């Protein structure tokens, strides 16, 4: 498991995850059903906003953790692994999107639980809630178009 030596390491990890999510939604927006294209584009834009919020925290050095807390975050639990290509099926794209949103939700919820700084707790809980809403949207789409077709 990757060790994090500073809060900057954690923020870099979260920022990279938001960038990856942006790239995922941007790339797949051209390949999904027309009714989901707008959703993927919207989510791509939201992920960039999340990234900007995290970058502001990093640049302004608004947050620190003790090494003990850093080591207990288990950030590798919040990643989605695998080699994904543009030839994903619609079903696989939805599954991947759900997994990415679930991982991001868990990361922000954990970060919120690790801070005593009220505005940061609120920020991380807000980000967790947004990721949870994204996941629900993909779950509904999966239920409607994948499960009902089978």
Secondary structure, 3 states (H helix, E strand, C coil): CCCCCCHHHHHHHHHHHHHHHHHHHHHHCCCCCHHHHHHHHHHHHHHHHHHHHHHHHHHHCCCCCCHHHHHCCCHHHHCCCCCCCCCCCHHHHHHHHHHHHHHHHHHHHHHHHHCCCHHHHHHHHHHHHHHHHHHHHHHHHHHHHHHCCC
